[in-house]
Amino acid sequence: MRNFTTEDDAMGAMNEDDMYRYLGHMQAKQIKHARMKQKVGEEYLNRTKSVFKTKLNGKNTIKAINVYGTPVLTVSFGIVKWTATDLEKLQTKMRTLRTRYRFHHPRAAKERLTLPRQMGGRELIETTRLHDKQVILLQTHFLNKQVTSSLHAALVKADDRCTPLD
C-alpha cells in the first residue's frame, strides 16, 4: 500500500468548479445540469451519426440507434433534470440528422418512426416516453426500498428537488 506523506502525492479537496469523470460522465460536488445535458446530447447525436454513416438497412439502423445511441440518454434520466423542451430539441436535431442522411423524408409522418414494425412503423425508441418510464421506475424502486433500507430512506428524505426523482 502506498503511503501519502509528501504534499505532491496527497490529493486535495475539490473546489466548487472542479469536475471528475465517473462511469463516463463528468461529475462535481453539485450536478451541472445544463453542461451534462449538452454533453449527453452531443454524445447521443455523435453515436447516431456514426450509425447513419454505416449505411445499414433500415431495420438494422434503428436497432443500432436503439442499442448504441439511446443508452447514453437512458443513463442520464433520473440524474439530470431533462425538461420536455430539452427532449423535444434533441428530437428535432435527430429529425434533421435523419433527413441529412436520407433515412427519413422531411415531409413523411414522424409518428411512423416510433410505431411497431407490425403496424408499419420503424420501432425507434421515443426519448420522451423512455424518460418518463425511466423516472417512474427509479421513483418506485427508491420508494419500495426505503422500507427495508435505511440508506434508501435517507436518500428519499434528503432529495428535496435535487434530482428529477423528487
TARA-V903289 format. One record per residue. N is the residue number from 1. RES is the residue in one letter. OMEGA is omega in radians with two decimals (* if undefined). D_LAST is the distance of its C-alpha to the last C-alpha in Angstrom with 1 decimal. Layout:
N & RES & OMEGA & D_LAST
N & RES & OMEGA & D_LAST
//
This chain:
1 & M & -3.08 & 41.2
2 & R & -3.13 & 41.2
3 & N & 3.14 & 41.7
4 & F & -3.11 & 40.0
5 & T & -3.11 & 42.7
6 & T & -3.14 & 43.2
7 & E & -3.13 & 41.0
8 & D & -3.09 & 41.2
9 & D & -3.05 & 39.6
10 & A & 3.09 & 36.9
11 & M & 3.14 & 33.3
12 & G & 3.09 & 32.1
13 & A & -3.14 & 28.7
14 & M & 2.99 & 26.4
15 & N & -3.14 & 26.3
16 & E & -3.06 & 23.4
17 & D & -3.13 & 24.7
18 & D & 3.12 & 25.7
19 & M & 3.08 & 24.1
20 & Y & -3.11 & 24.8
21 & R & 3.08 & 24.6
22 & Y & -3.10 & 22.8
23 & L & 3.07 & 23.0
24 & G & -3.13 & 24.3
25 & H & 3.10 & 21.5
26 & M & -3.12 & 21.9
27 & Q & 3.11 & 19.6
28 & A & 3.08 & 19.9
29 & K & 3.06 & 18.7
30 & Q & -3.14 & 15.9
31 & I & 3.07 & 14.7
32 & K & -2.99 & 17.0
33 & H & -3.10 & 15.2
34 & A & -3.13 & 18.3
35 & R & 3.13 & 20.6
36 & M & 3.12 & 18.7
37 & K & 3.13 & 18.6
38 & Q & -3.11 & 22.3
39 & K & -3.12 & 23.2
40 & V & 3.11 & 21.5
41 & G & 3.10 & 22.9
42 & E & 3.14 & 26.3
43 & E & 3.10 & 26.4
44 & Y & -3.14 & 25.5
45 & L & 3.10 & 28.3
46 & N & 3.11 & 30.7
47 & R & 3.11 & 30.3
48 & T & 3.08 & 30.9
49 & K & -3.13 & 33.9
50 & S & 3.07 & 35.4
51 & V & 3.14 & 35.1
52 & F & -3.14 & 36.8
53 & K & -3.11 & 39.6
54 & T & 3.13 & 40.5
55 & K & 3.04 & 42.0
56 & L & 3.06 & 40.9
57 & N & -3.01 & 41.5
58 & G & -3.10 & 38.8
59 & K & -3.13 & 37.5
60 & N & 3.08 & 37.3
61 & T & 3.12 & 35.7
62 & I & 3.11 & 32.8
63 & K & -3.13 & 32.5
64 & A & 3.10 & 32.6
65 & I & -3.14 & 29.8
66 & N & -3.07 & 27.6
67 & V & -3.04 & 28.4
68 & Y & -3.05 & 28.8
69 & G & -3.03 & 26.8
70 & T & 3.13 & 23.7
71 & P & 3.07 & 22.4
72 & V & 3.11 & 22.0
73 & L & -3.06 & 19.3
74 & T & 3.14 & 17.8
75 & V & -3.09 & 17.3
76 & S & 3.14 & 15.2
77 & F & -3.10 & 12.8
78 & G & 3.12 & 9.4
79 & I & 3.14 & 10.6
80 & V & -3.13 & 11.9
81 & K & 3.09 & 10.5
82 & W & 3.04 & 13.1
83 & T & 3.11 & 14.1
84 & A & 3.13 & 16.5
85 & T & 3.12 & 19.2
86 & D & -3.14 & 18.8
87 & L & 3.10 & 19.1
88 & E & 3.08 & 22.0
89 & K & 3.11 & 23.8
90 & L & 3.09 & 23.6
91 & Q & 3.11 & 25.1
92 & T & 3.09 & 27.8
93 & K & 3.10 & 28.7
94 & M & 3.11 & 29.0
95 & R & 3.10 & 31.2
96 & T & 3.10 & 33.3
97 & L & 3.14 & 33.7
98 & R & 3.12 & 34.7
99 & T & -3.12 & 37.3
100 & R & -3.12 & 38.6
101 & Y & 3.06 & 39.2
102 & R & 3.11 & 40.7
103 & F & -3.11 & 38.3
104 & H & -3.14 & 37.5
105 & H & -3.09 & 39.6
106 & P & -3.12 & 38.1
107 & R & 3.11 & 39.2
108 & A & -3.12 & 38.2
109 & A & -3.13 & 35.4
110 & K & 3.11 & 32.1
111 & E & -3.10 & 30.7
112 & R & -3.11 & 33.3
113 & L & -3.04 & 31.6
114 & T & 3.11 & 28.7
115 & L & 3.06 & 31.0
116 & P & -3.11 & 32.3
117 & R & 3.14 & 35.7
118 & Q & 3.14 & 37.3
119 & M & 3.11 & 36.6
120 & G & -3.13 & 38.0
121 & G & -3.12 & 34.8
122 & R & 3.04 & 33.9
123 & E & 3.03 & 30.8
124 & L & -3.14 & 28.6
125 & I & 3.14 & 25.0
126 & E & -3.00 & 23.1
127 & T & -3.12 & 20.2
128 & T & 3.10 & 18.1
129 & R & 3.11 & 18.4
130 & L & 3.11 & 17.9
131 & H & -3.11 & 14.6
132 & D & -3.14 & 13.3
133 & K & -3.11 & 14.9
134 & Q & 3.13 & 13.5
135 & V & 3.12 & 9.8
136 & I & 3.11 & 10.7
137 & L & 3.12 & 12.8
138 & L & 3.10 & 10.5
139 & Q & -3.14 & 8.0
140 & T & 3.10 & 11.4
141 & H & -3.12 & 12.8
142 & F & 3.14 & 10.6
143 & L & 3.10 & 10.8
144 & N & -3.11 & 14.5
145 & K & -3.12 & 15.2
146 & Q & 3.12 & 14.0
147 & V & -3.06 & 17.1
148 & T & -3.05 & 19.5
149 & S & 3.12 & 18.1
150 & S & 3.09 & 17.6
151 & L & 3.12 & 16.0
152 & H & 3.11 & 13.1
153 & A & 3.11 & 13.0
154 & A & 3.12 & 13.0
155 & L & 3.13 & 10.3
156 & V & -3.14 & 7.9
157 & K & -3.08 & 9.4
158 & A & -3.08 & 9.5
159 & D & 3.12 & 6.0
160 & D & -3.14 & 6.2
161 & R & 3.09 & 5.3
162 & C & -3.11 & 7.0
163 & T & 3.07 & 5.9
164 & P & -3.12 & 5.5
165 & L & -3.06 & 3.8
166 & D & * & 0.0
//
